[in-house]
């Protein structure tokens, strides 16, 4: 019996063995997973990339995470649950989870396409492939047991801020105070721009922030303002 098992495992490709480490079992349709872990930059003529599986995985992740949060926080209102789900399915969190489970060793892409969301996108596509290959329950189990439970502290996550700008805008609504972000400076070439943004509260300059995009500069300005708004 052991000889048969050894022979079975020895027939598996290195890719399948690495997948086994990530998933906890071997896939039935290995090509689905190859597609899930292939970025469009790597796609050869006539090959498949992971964008469609990413779309499917995104929907599944959102649904499963929503149910987990509904059960975990019975007193949480819709707004709280929506924010928590956004934190978990954000590119920042998904990229972190993808690296934790070792997807960086499996994703195929051209080096020119490397960017921060590449691994998080691949994780979504992996969930899509898992759903098609092994069904709904296996994909739910994977999200819960391989991602959420080992790597995310949901109670700690409640204290993390998704967007400092949103928090400042909410503060303005609560206190009936005008909040305005104003771009006061931009420099650099189109592909390497830098922006400076001023945050005005009630018409008075509060803070400034700088970043490689207006959004990042706004976030920095809003973050600086947090201590005085607490």
C-alpha positions in Angstrom: 0.0 0.0 0.0 2.7 2.4 0.9 4.6 1.6 -2.3 1.4 2.5 -4.3 1.1 5.8 -2.4 4.7 6.6 -3.0 4.3 5.9 -6.7 1.2 8.1 -6.8 2.9 11.1 -5.2 6.0 10.6 -7.3 4.0 11.0 -10.5 2.9 14.5 -9.5 4.6 17.4 -11.2 6.5 20.0 -9.1 3.6 22.5 -9.8 1.0 20.0 -8.4 3.2 19.3 -5.4 3.5 23.1 -4.7 -0.3 23.4 -5.1 -0.7 20.6 -2.6 1.3 22.6 -0.1 -1.0 25.6 -0.6 -4.3 23.8 -0.8 -3.8 20.7 1.4 -4.7 18.3 -1.5 -4.1 17.7 -5.1 -6.3 19.4 -7.8 -8.5 17.4 -10.1 -8.2 19.8 -13.0 -4.6 21.1 -12.8 -5.0 23.3 -15.9 -7.5 25.5 -14.1 -4.9 26.3 -11.5 -2.2 27.0 -14.1 -4.6 29.5 -15.7 -5.4 31.0 -12.3 -1.7 31.6 -11.6 -0.9 33.0 -15.0 -0.9 36.8 -15.4 -1.9 38.2 -18.8 1.7 39.6 -19.2 2.9 36.0 -19.4 0.2 34.8 -21.8 1.7 33.1 -24.9 -0.1 33.1 -28.2 -3.4 31.3 -27.7 -2.8 30.8 -24.0 -5.2 31.7 -21.1 -4.7 34.2 -18.3 -6.3 34.5 -14.9 -8.6 37.6 -15.4 -11.9 35.6 -15.8 -11.1 33.4 -12.8 -10.1 36.5 -10.9 -13.6 37.9 -11.5 -15.2 34.7 -10.3 -13.0 34.4 -7.2 -13.7 38.0 -6.3 -17.4 37.3 -6.1 -16.9 34.1 -4.1 -14.5 35.8 -1.7 -16.9 38.6 -1.1 -19.8 36.2 -0.4 -17.9 33.9 2.0 -16.2 36.8 3.9 -19.6 38.4 4.2 -21.1 35.3 5.8 -18.1 34.9 8.1 -18.5 38.5 9.3 -22.2 38.1 9.8 -21.7 35.2 12.1 -18.6 36.6 13.9 -20.2 40.0 14.7 -23.9 39.4 15.5 -24.3 43.0 16.6 -22.5 44.6 13.7 -24.6 46.9 11.5 -24.6 47.0 7.7 -22.0 49.8 7.6 -19.6 48.1 10.0 -19.9 44.7 8.2 -19.3 46.4 4.8 -16.2 48.2 6.1 -14.9 45.0 7.5 -15.4 43.1 4.3 -13.6 45.9 2.4 -10.6 45.6 4.7 -10.4 41.8 4.1 -10.9 41.8 0.4 -8.7 44.9 -0.1 -5.6 44.5 -2.4 -3.4 45.2 0.6 -4.8 42.3 2.6 -5.1 39.9 -0.3 -1.5 40.5 -1.3 -0.4 39.8 2.3 -2.4 36.6 2.3 -1.1 35.5 -1.1 2.5 35.9 0.2 1.7 34.1 3.4 0.6 31.0 1.6 3.4 31.0 -0.9 1.7 32.1 -4.1 4.7 34.2 -5.1 6.5 30.9 -6.0 3.7 29.9 -8.3 2.5 32.9 -10.2 3.7 33.3 -13.8 4.2 36.8 -15.1 6.5 38.9 -17.1 8.9 40.9 -14.9 7.8 44.1 -16.6 4.3 43.6 -15.2 5.3 43.2 -11.5 3.0 45.4 -9.3 1.6 45.4 -5.8 -1.8 43.8 -6.7 -0.5 41.0 -8.8 -0.4 38.3 -6.1 -3.7 39.4 -4.6 -5.3 39.1 -8.0 -3.9 35.7 -8.4 -5.3 34.7 -5.0 -8.8 35.6 -6.2 -8.2 33.6 -9.4 -7.1 30.7 -7.3 -10.3 30.8 -5.3 -12.2 30.8 -8.7 -10.3 27.8 -9.9 -10.9 26.0 -6.6 -14.6 26.6 -6.9 -14.8 25.2 -10.4 -12.6 22.3 -9.7 -13.8 21.1 -6.2 -17.1 22.9 -5.6 -18.5 25.5 -3.2 -17.7 23.8 0.1 -14.1 23.3 -0.7 -13.7 26.9 -1.7 -15.4 28.0 1.6 -13.2 25.7 3.6 -10.1 27.1 1.9 -11.0 30.7 2.6 -11.8 30.0 6.2 -9.1 27.5 7.2 -6.2 28.5 4.9 -6.7 32.3 4.9 -8.9 33.8 7.5 -8.2 31.7 10.6 -4.4 31.4 10.3 -3.5 34.9 9.2 -6.2 37.4 10.1 -7.2 38.6 13.6 -10.7 39.9 12.9 -10.9 41.7 16.3 -7.7 43.6 15.6 -8.9 44.3 12.1 -11.9 46.3 13.4 -9.4 48.9 14.6 -7.6 49.4 11.3 -8.5 52.3 9.2 -9.4 51.6 5.5 -9.3 55.3 4.4 -8.2 58.3 6.5 -9.9 60.6 3.9 -13.2 58.8 4.5 -12.8 59.1 8.2 -12.2 62.9 7.9 -15.2 63.3 5.6 -17.4 61.4 8.1 -16.1 63.7 10.9 -17.0 66.7 8.8 -20.6 65.4 8.3 -21.0 64.6 12.0 -19.8 68.1 13.0 -21.4 69.9 10.1 -18.0 71.3 9.1 -16.8 71.7 5.5 -14.0 69.5 4.5 -12.0 70.3 1.4 -8.9 68.8 -0.2 -6.9 71.1 -2.5 -4.0 70.3 -4.8 -1.5 73.0 -4.2 1.5 71.7 -6.1 2.5 69.1 -8.7 5.9 68.3 -10.1 7.8 65.8 -12.2 7.1 64.2 -15.5 3.9 62.4 -16.3 5.1 58.9 -15.4 6.7 60.2 -12.2 4.5 62.9 -10.8 4.5 64.1 -7.3 1.6 66.0 -5.7 1.1 68.2 -2.6 -2.4 68.4 -1.2 -3.8 70.8 1.5 -6.6 69.7 3.8 -8.9 72.6 4.8 -11.3 72.1 7.7 -14.0 74.8 8.0 -12.0 76.9 5.5 -8.8 76.8 7.6 -5.7 75.0 6.5 -5.2 72.0 8.8 -2.5 69.8 7.2 -0.7 69.0 4.0 0.3 65.7 2.4 2.5 64.6 -0.4 2.4 61.5 -2.7 2.9 60.0 -6.1 -0.9 60.4 -6.7 -3.5 62.9 -5.6 -5.2 60.0 -3.6 -2.0 59.2 -1.7 -1.4 62.8 -0.9 -5.0 63.2 0.3 -4.6 60.1 2.5 -1.4 61.4 4.0 -2.9 64.8 4.8 -6.0 63.2 6.3 -3.8 60.8 8.4 -1.9 63.8 9.8 -5.2 65.4 10.9 -6.4 62.4 12.9 -5.0 63.3 16.3 -6.7 66.6 16.4 -10.1 65.1 15.3 -10.2 62.3 17.8 
